[in-house]
Amino acid sequence: MLVTLLLWGCPGADELADPGDDDSSVDEVDDDDSSEEPPVPVDIPLPSSFALTCAEAEPNDIDVSPGETQHPVPPWESANDCGQLPDDATGALLHVSGSISSIVWYSWDGDNDAYRFTTPDAIEPRGVLRWDPLQGDLDAQLWCPYGGTHQKLFDGRLATAALAETAEATFVVEAGTTCWLFVVGYSGLIADYDFWLELP
């Protein structure tokens, strides 16, 4: 059995199944292994301009299961409304900025922020999450309607131990779609963050 485990390894967070379309469902992430060595910070420069910018306004927290990395799937009534992306936008599409004011290590029990925005065009963007100071771990998820339910556009790849974190979309966001962004601290110090979407 030990040989088998060494050959196959353990499943990562990206291998967890997506929840169904019941709003009472929760999402769970098997986050970072705290016993691993921390990654070397590699910053990603913030683009100079965006088609749409959105700044955090409290209260915008959503309910998180205590001691866990779980939350209900969207919609979230408390989410900040960032509005609609401009028609035919290219390049750097959306910039969301905010602060995580409290972190409970190795859970999502601290401060979290939620946002929503609408895209008038079909897009397949890249997502980036960076924070300052660039240490510890912040997590983000972007949920968009797909296949009759809300699903994570980047799977779990913006909820890893990377500094900063990037991910490519796993499906095309349809025109006229409202998407929902969740940002939270997992470890480290309180931090300011930037999340953005850009087209390759």
One Martini backbone bead per residue (centre of mass of N, CA, C, O) as a GRO file, in nm:
protein
  200
    1MET     BB    1   0.057   0.062  -0.021
    2LEU     BB    2   0.294   0.261  -0.002
    3VAL     BB    3   0.373   0.240  -0.298
    4THR     BB    4   0.109   0.345  -0.413
    5LEU     BB    5   0.117   0.626  -0.280
    6LEU     BB    6   0.387   0.715  -0.409
    7LEU     BB    7   0.282   0.695  -0.705
    8TRP     BB    8  -0.002   0.868  -0.674
    9GLY     BB    9  -0.075   1.013  -0.434
   10CYS     BB   10  -0.263   1.302  -0.365
   11PRO     BB   11  -0.531   1.479  -0.376
   12GLY     BB   12  -0.632   1.779  -0.484
   13ALA     BB   13  -0.834   2.056  -0.493
   14ASP     BB   14  -0.905   2.024  -0.809
   15GLU     BB   15  -1.054   1.724  -0.755
   16LEU     BB   16  -1.298   1.844  -0.657
   17ALA     BB   17  -1.621   1.867  -0.656
   18ASP     BB   18  -1.887   2.025  -0.764
   19PRO     BB   19  -2.157   2.171  -0.685
   20GLY     BB   20  -2.470   2.217  -0.702
   21ASP     BB   21  -2.785   2.412  -0.748
   22ASP     BB   22  -2.799   2.442  -0.446
   23ASP     BB   23  -2.790   2.712  -0.227
   24SER     BB   24  -2.713   2.516   0.030
   25SER     BB   25  -2.457   2.465  -0.067
   26VAL     BB   26  -2.109   2.378  -0.046
   27ASP     BB   27  -1.772   2.480  -0.041
   28GLU     BB   28  -1.460   2.288  -0.066
   29VAL     BB   29  -1.115   2.323   0.047
   30ASP     BB   30  -0.799   2.173   0.010
   31ASP     BB   31  -0.564   2.324   0.132
   32ASP     BB   32  -0.282   2.387   0.249
   33ASP     BB   33   0.023   2.254   0.348
   34SER     BB   34   0.171   2.352   0.646
   35SER     BB   35   0.442   2.161   0.613
   36GLU     BB   36   0.536   2.318   0.392
   37GLU     BB   37   0.724   2.509   0.217
   38PRO     BB   38   0.739   2.819   0.141
   39PRO     BB   39   0.707   3.019  -0.107
   40VAL     BB   40   0.847   3.218  -0.336
   41PRO     BB   41   0.808   3.534  -0.400
   42VAL     BB   42   0.613   3.637  -0.700
   43ASP     BB   43   0.539   3.899  -0.862
   44ILE     BB   44   0.257   4.083  -1.017
   45PRO     BB   45   0.189   4.322  -1.215
   46LEU     BB   46  -0.010   4.592  -1.234
   47PRO     BB   47  -0.202   4.723  -1.434
   48SER     BB   48  -0.263   5.056  -1.546
   49SER     BB   49  -0.547   4.958  -1.675
   50PHE     BB   50  -0.917   4.948  -1.685
   51ALA     BB   51  -1.246   4.895  -1.771
   52LEU     BB   52  -1.295   4.806  -1.455
   53THR     BB   53  -1.357   4.932  -1.126
   54CYS     BB   54  -1.336   4.798  -0.773
   55ALA     BB   55  -1.430   4.874  -0.442
   56GLU     BB   56  -1.451   4.814  -0.130
   57ALA     BB   57  -1.764   4.759   0.075
   58GLU     BB   58  -1.885   4.767   0.374
   59PRO     BB   59  -2.074   4.505   0.388
   60ASN     BB   60  -1.932   4.173   0.224
   61ASP     BB   61  -2.000   3.919   0.368
   62ILE     BB   62  -2.001   3.568   0.406
   63ASP     BB   63  -2.086   3.262   0.492
   64VAL     BB   64  -1.887   3.048   0.708
   65SER     BB   65  -1.770   2.763   0.811
   66PRO     BB   66  -1.652   2.681   1.099
   67GLY     BB   67  -1.319   2.575   1.052
   68GLU     BB   68  -1.344   2.617   0.739
   69THR     BB   69  -1.367   2.578   0.359
   70GLN     BB   70  -1.680   2.708   0.349
   71HIS     BB   71  -1.962   2.787   0.125
   72PRO     BB   72  -2.199   2.917  -0.037
   73VAL     BB   73  -2.345   2.944  -0.316
   74PRO     BB   74  -2.455   3.131  -0.538
   75PRO     BB   75  -2.604   3.387  -0.432
   76TRP     BB   76  -2.497   3.712  -0.274
   77GLU     BB   77  -2.640   3.970  -0.107
   78SER     BB   78  -2.361   4.121   0.012
   79ALA     BB   79  -2.245   4.190  -0.248
   80ASN     BB   80  -2.064   4.380  -0.435
   81ASP     BB   81  -2.144   4.608  -0.697
   82CYS     BB   82  -1.955   4.652  -1.002
   83GLY     BB   83  -2.118   4.587  -1.251
   84GLN     BB   84  -2.039   4.649  -1.594
   85LEU     BB   85  -1.883   4.567  -1.851
   86PRO     BB   86  -1.775   4.675  -2.125
   87ASP     BB   87  -1.809   4.674  -2.440
   88ASP     BB   88  -1.556   4.518  -2.605
   89ALA     BB   89  -1.346   4.443  -2.412
   90THR     BB   90  -0.992   4.458  -2.347
   91GLY     BB   91  -0.761   4.307  -2.172
   92ALA     BB   92  -0.806   4.479  -1.894
   93LEU     BB   93  -1.107   4.445  -1.730
   94LEU     BB   94  -1.079   4.383  -1.401
   95HIS     BB   95  -1.069   4.566  -1.079
   96VAL     BB   96  -1.012   4.448  -0.745
   97SER     BB   97  -1.022   4.614  -0.421
   98GLY     BB   98  -0.884   4.535  -0.086
   99SER     BB   99  -0.935   4.403   0.258
  100ILE     BB  100  -0.794   4.195   0.509
  101SER     BB  101  -0.863   4.226   0.864
  102SER     BB  102  -0.878   3.901   0.913
  103ILE     BB  103  -0.705   3.594   1.039
  104VAL     BB  104  -0.762   3.238   1.044
  105TRP     BB  105  -0.571   2.993   1.054
  106TYR     BB  106  -0.663   2.740   0.838
  107SER     BB  107  -0.911   2.924   0.749
  108TRP     BB  108  -1.234   3.121   0.686
  109ASP     BB  109  -1.305   3.296   0.963
  110GLY     BB  110  -1.242   3.553   0.867
  111ASP     BB  111  -1.224   3.783   0.657
  112ASN     BB  112  -1.452   3.864   0.384
  113ASP     BB  113  -1.513   3.907   0.023
  114ALA     BB  114  -1.782   4.026  -0.198
  115TYR     BB  115  -1.872   3.999  -0.552
  116ARG     BB  116  -2.021   4.157  -0.852
  117PHE     BB  117  -2.065   4.091  -1.212
  118THR     BB  118  -2.109   4.189  -1.559
  119THR     BB  119  -2.111   4.039  -1.891
  120PRO     BB  120  -2.183   4.119  -2.231
  121ASP     BB  121  -1.961   3.912  -2.302
  122ALA     BB  122  -1.781   3.665  -2.412
  123ILE     BB  123  -1.544   3.497  -2.188
  124GLU     BB  124  -1.175   3.389  -2.136
  125PRO     BB  125  -1.006   3.442  -1.866
  126ARG     BB  126  -0.766   3.573  -1.656
  127GLY     BB  127  -0.652   3.526  -1.318
  128VAL     BB  128  -0.559   3.753  -1.039
  129LEU     BB  129  -0.376   3.726  -0.718
  130ARG     BB  130  -0.276   3.986  -0.491
  131TRP     BB  131  -0.058   4.094  -0.210
  132ASP     BB  132  -0.016   4.325   0.086
  133PRO     BB  133   0.186   4.145   0.201
  134LEU     BB  134   0.396   3.895   0.037
  135GLN     BB  135   0.240   3.668   0.235
  136GLY     BB  136   0.114   3.391   0.285
  137ASP     BB  137  -0.258   3.341   0.234
  138LEU     BB  138  -0.474   3.391  -0.028
  139ASP     BB  139  -0.815   3.357  -0.144
  140ALA     BB  140  -0.997   3.268  -0.455
  141GLN     BB  141  -1.328   3.296  -0.615
  142LEU     BB  142  -1.501   3.231  -0.932
  143TRP     BB  143  -1.848   3.254  -1.007
  144CYS     BB  144  -2.034   3.091  -1.274
  145PRO     BB  145  -2.253   3.016  -1.500
  146TYR     BB  146  -2.278   2.649  -1.564
  147GLY     BB  147  -2.472   2.393  -1.648
  148GLY     BB  148  -2.714   2.508  -1.441
  149THR     BB  149  -2.481   2.637  -1.260
  150HIS     BB  150  -2.248   2.718  -1.026
  151GLN     BB  151  -1.899   2.775  -1.111
  152LYS     BB  152  -1.561   2.752  -1.112
  153LEU     BB  153  -1.358   2.912  -1.332
  154PHE     BB  154  -1.068   2.814  -1.166
  155ASP     BB  155  -1.141   2.638  -0.967
  156GLY     BB  156  -0.866   2.606  -0.720
  157ARG     BB  157  -0.621   2.811  -0.841
  158LEU     BB  158  -0.691   3.059  -0.613
  159ALA     BB  159  -0.637   2.817  -0.368
  160THR     BB  160  -0.325   2.841  -0.285
  161ALA     BB  161   0.038   2.888  -0.222
  162ALA     BB  162   0.071   3.108  -0.410
  163LEU     BB  163   0.302   3.388  -0.511
  164ALA     BB  164   0.112   3.476  -0.680
  165GLU     BB  165  -0.205   3.416  -0.845
  166THR     BB  166  -0.293   3.203  -1.127
  167ALA     BB  167  -0.554   3.165  -1.394
  168GLU     BB  168  -0.741   2.975  -1.611
  169ALA     BB  169  -1.008   2.923  -1.773
  170THR     BB  170  -1.254   2.641  -1.792
  171PHE     BB  171  -1.466   2.845  -1.923
  172VAL     BB  172  -1.713   3.013  -2.089
  173VAL     BB  173  -1.846   3.322  -2.051
  174GLU     BB  174  -2.145   3.432  -2.095
  175ALA     BB  175  -2.346   3.647  -2.211
  176GLY     BB  176  -2.503   3.815  -1.943
  177THR     BB  177  -2.327   3.744  -1.696
  178THR     BB  178  -2.315   3.669  -1.348
  179CYS     BB  179  -2.051   3.712  -1.123
  180TRP     BB  180  -1.863   3.568  -0.832
  181LEU     BB  181  -1.660   3.700  -0.569
  182PHE     BB  182  -1.403   3.550  -0.349
  183VAL     BB  183  -1.226   3.675  -0.053
  184VAL     BB  184  -0.956   3.534   0.159
  185GLY     BB  185  -0.801   3.427   0.446
  186TYR     BB  186  -0.553   3.163   0.559
  187SER     BB  187  -0.272   3.320   0.601
  188GLY     BB  188  -0.106   3.543   0.790
  189LEU     BB  189  -0.147   3.866   0.722
  190ILE     BB  190  -0.286   4.134   0.688
  191ALA     BB  191  -0.433   4.258   0.367
  192ASP     BB  192  -0.391   4.380   0.063
  193TYR     BB  193  -0.575   4.358  -0.255
  194ASP     BB  194  -0.565   4.212  -0.592
  195PHE     BB  195  -0.806   4.168  -0.852
  196TRP     BB  196  -0.794   4.021  -1.189
  197LEU     BB  197  -0.897   4.059  -1.531
  198GLU     BB  198  -0.782   3.902  -1.842
  199LEU     BB  199  -0.699   3.895  -2.172
  200PRO     BB  200  -0.479   3.717  -2.375
   0.00000   0.00000   0.00000
